[in-house]
Amino acid sequence: MTRRIPAPPAPYGGTPANHSGTSNKPPTRVVVHSAVTPCEPGMADALARMNRDGSTGGSWHYATDPTATVQCSWDSYVCWHAPPNAHSLGIEMADTPGRRPTERSVRMARRKFWRWRGKNHQATLDRTARLVAGLCLGYDLPPRYVSARGLRQGRKGWTTHAAVSRAFRQSTHWDPGWWPRRKFGRLVVRYYNDGKDPR
């Protein structure tokens, strides 16, 4: 059996203002969000402060931006990020999401999608994929995307807030919207395989 390395360490941002106790382990899914912030350095620290002061009404476990990854809550906390929240880990990427396109808005949506080609977005995507891979390794989760249907079936892996909303109808959030999910998934698998300990 392949031995797995623990999740990567990250600077700790503090105790979340909003949570439902410390019975979150073991996590069965990692949920990727867009934080509705600029994608720029310093936003991960800003998100950690928001997590501590409760100003958004929610909470999360990690935040990423182009240059930093911050652990905002211990993994044991049941944070308020994508209900049902128990046994899930929330990651807030510094990004303002764009909706998936309708036929009439496809041109506008494609323009919004272009932001992911920028240097800051590429760095954030890569940093978040490394974090997801490390969490999958640390908690023995498969490095696969789980759709709404898969979530309802109890499949383990990583997913998005949009998929959790569709699966359980306990929120209406659709982030991260139109984003390079397949590219992100390939990065997660690559870093997951790189992180395996063959002993």
C-alpha positions as CSV (number, residue, x, y, z in Angstrom):
1,M,0.0,0.0,0.0
2,T,1.3,3.5,-0.9
3,R,2.2,5.5,2.2
4,R,1.0,9.1,1.9
5,I,2.7,12.3,3.0
6,P,0.8,14.7,5.4
7,A,-0.9,17.8,4.1
8,P,1.5,20.7,3.5
9,P,2.0,23.2,6.4
10,A,0.7,26.7,6.0
11,P,0.9,29.9,8.2
12,Y,-2.1,29.8,10.6
13,G,-4.5,32.7,10.5
14,G,-6.4,32.1,13.7
15,T,-9.7,30.8,15.1
16,P,-12.8,31.3,13.0
17,A,-15.4,33.6,14.4
18,N,-18.2,31.4,12.9
19,H,-18.2,27.7,13.1
20,S,-20.2,24.7,14.4
21,G,-17.6,23.0,16.6
22,T,-14.6,20.9,16.1
23,S,-16.0,17.6,14.8
24,N,-15.0,18.1,11.2
25,K,-12.6,15.1,10.9
26,P,-12.3,13.1,8.9
27,P,-13.0,15.3,5.8
28,T,-14.5,13.6,2.8
29,R,-14.4,16.5,0.4
30,V,-12.3,19.6,-0.4
31,V,-14.4,22.5,-1.7
32,V,-12.9,25.2,-3.9
33,H,-14.4,28.7,-3.8
34,S,-13.8,32.1,-5.3
35,A,-13.6,34.7,-2.6
36,V,-15.0,37.6,-4.6
37,T,-11.8,39.6,-4.1
38,P,-9.1,40.8,-6.4
39,C,-6.6,38.2,-7.4
40,E,-3.5,39.8,-6.0
41,P,-0.8,39.3,-3.4
42,G,-2.0,40.0,0.2
43,M,-5.5,38.7,-0.3
44,A,-4.9,35.4,1.5
45,D,-3.9,37.4,4.7
46,A,-6.9,39.6,4.3
47,L,-9.2,36.6,4.0
48,A,-7.6,35.2,7.2
49,R,-8.5,38.4,9.0
50,M,-12.1,38.2,7.7
51,N,-12.3,34.7,8.9
52,R,-11.2,35.7,12.4
53,D,-13.5,38.8,12.7
54,G,-16.5,37.1,11.1
55,S,-17.3,40.1,8.9
56,T,-18.6,37.9,6.0
57,G,-20.9,35.7,8.1
58,G,-19.0,32.6,6.9
59,S,-15.7,30.9,7.5
60,W,-13.2,28.6,5.7
61,H,-10.1,26.6,6.3
62,Y,-7.6,28.0,3.7
63,A,-7.1,31.0,1.5
64,T,-4.8,31.3,-1.5
65,D,-3.6,34.2,-3.6
66,P,-0.7,34.5,-6.2
67,T,2.0,34.4,-3.6
68,A,0.6,32.9,-0.4
69,T,-1.4,30.0,1.2
70,V,-2.8,30.7,4.6
71,Q,-4.6,28.2,6.9
72,C,-7.4,30.3,8.3
73,S,-9.0,27.6,10.6
74,W,-7.7,24.3,11.9
75,D,-9.1,21.4,9.8
76,S,-11.1,20.1,12.8
77,Y,-13.4,23.2,12.7
78,V,-16.8,22.8,10.9
79,C,-16.6,26.0,9.0
80,W,-19.5,27.8,7.3
81,H,-18.6,27.7,3.6
82,A,-20.7,25.3,1.6
83,P,-23.5,23.6,3.5
84,P,-23.8,20.9,4.5
85,N,-20.4,21.8,6.0
86,A,-19.5,18.8,8.2
87,H,-16.5,16.7,7.0
88,S,-15.5,19.2,4.3
89,L,-12.6,21.6,3.9
90,G,-13.1,25.0,2.3
91,I,-10.5,26.8,0.2
92,E,-11.1,30.4,-0.8
93,M,-9.2,31.5,-3.9
94,A,-8.5,35.2,-4.4
95,D,-10.8,35.7,-7.4
96,T,-14.0,37.3,-8.5
97,P,-16.0,34.5,-10.2
98,G,-17.6,34.6,-13.6
99,R,-20.9,32.7,-14.3
100,R,-21.0,29.8,-16.7
101,P,-22.3,31.2,-20.0
102,T,-25.7,31.0,-21.6
103,E,-26.0,31.1,-25.4
104,R,-26.6,34.9,-25.2
105,S,-23.8,35.7,-22.8
106,V,-21.1,33.3,-24.1
107,R,-19.0,36.1,-25.6
108,M,-19.0,38.0,-22.4
109,A,-18.3,34.9,-20.3
110,R,-15.3,34.1,-22.5
111,R,-13.9,37.5,-21.8
112,K,-14.3,36.9,-18.1
113,F,-12.6,33.5,-18.5
114,W,-9.6,35.2,-19.9
115,R,-8.6,36.4,-16.5
116,W,-7.3,32.9,-15.7
117,R,-4.7,33.4,-18.4
118,G,-3.1,36.3,-16.4
119,K,0.0,35.8,-14.3
120,N,-1.7,36.3,-10.9
121,H,-4.6,33.9,-11.7
122,Q,-2.2,31.2,-13.1
123,A,-0.2,31.4,-9.9
124,T,-3.3,31.2,-7.7
125,L,-4.6,28.2,-9.7
126,D,-1.3,26.4,-9.3
127,R,-1.0,27.2,-5.6
128,T,-4.5,26.0,-5.0
129,A,-4.0,22.8,-6.9
130,R,-0.9,22.1,-4.8
131,L,-2.9,22.6,-1.6
132,V,-5.8,20.4,-2.8
133,A,-3.3,17.6,-3.7
134,G,-1.6,17.9,-0.3
135,L,-5.0,17.7,1.5
136,C,-6.0,14.7,-0.6
137,L,-2.7,13.0,0.3
138,G,-3.0,13.9,3.9
139,Y,-6.6,12.6,4.3
140,D,-6.4,9.7,1.9
141,L,-8.9,11.3,-0.6
142,P,-8.8,10.5,-4.3
143,P,-7.5,13.5,-6.3
144,R,-10.7,13.6,-8.5
145,Y,-13.4,16.1,-9.1
146,V,-16.7,15.1,-7.6
147,S,-19.9,16.4,-9.4
148,A,-23.2,17.2,-7.8
149,R,-24.4,13.7,-8.5
150,G,-21.2,12.2,-7.1
151,L,-21.6,14.2,-3.9
152,R,-25.2,12.9,-3.5
153,Q,-23.8,9.4,-3.9
154,G,-21.2,10.0,-1.1
155,R,-18.1,10.0,-3.4
156,K,-14.9,11.5,-1.9
157,G,-12.5,13.9,-3.5
158,W,-12.5,17.7,-4.4
159,T,-15.4,19.7,-5.7
160,T,-16.7,23.3,-6.0
161,H,-19.2,25.4,-4.1
162,A,-21.4,25.3,-7.3
163,A,-21.5,21.5,-7.2
164,V,-22.3,21.4,-3.5
165,S,-25.2,23.9,-4.1
166,R,-26.6,21.8,-6.9
167,A,-26.2,18.6,-4.9
168,F,-27.8,19.6,-1.6
169,R,-29.8,22.8,-2.3
170,Q,-28.7,24.4,0.9
171,S,-27.1,27.4,-0.7
172,T,-27.3,29.3,-4.0
173,H,-23.6,30.1,-4.6
174,W,-22.2,29.1,-8.0
175,D,-18.5,29.9,-7.5
176,P,-16.0,29.6,-8.9
177,G,-18.2,29.9,-12.0
178,W,-16.6,29.6,-15.4
179,W,-13.0,28.6,-14.6
180,P,-10.4,26.1,-16.0
181,R,-11.6,23.1,-13.9
182,R,-10.1,20.4,-16.1
183,K,-6.7,22.1,-16.1
184,F,-7.0,22.5,-12.4
185,G,-7.9,18.8,-12.1
186,R,-4.8,17.8,-14.1
187,L,-2.6,19.9,-11.8
188,V,-4.1,18.3,-8.7
189,V,-3.4,14.8,-10.1
190,R,0.2,15.8,-11.0
191,Y,1.0,17.2,-7.6
192,Y,-0.7,14.3,-5.9
193,N,1.4,11.8,-7.8
194,D,4.5,13.9,-7.1
195,G,3.8,13.8,-3.4
196,K,3.4,10.1,-3.0
197,D,6.0,8.4,-0.8
198,P,6.9,5.1,-2.5
199,R,8.2,3.4,0.7
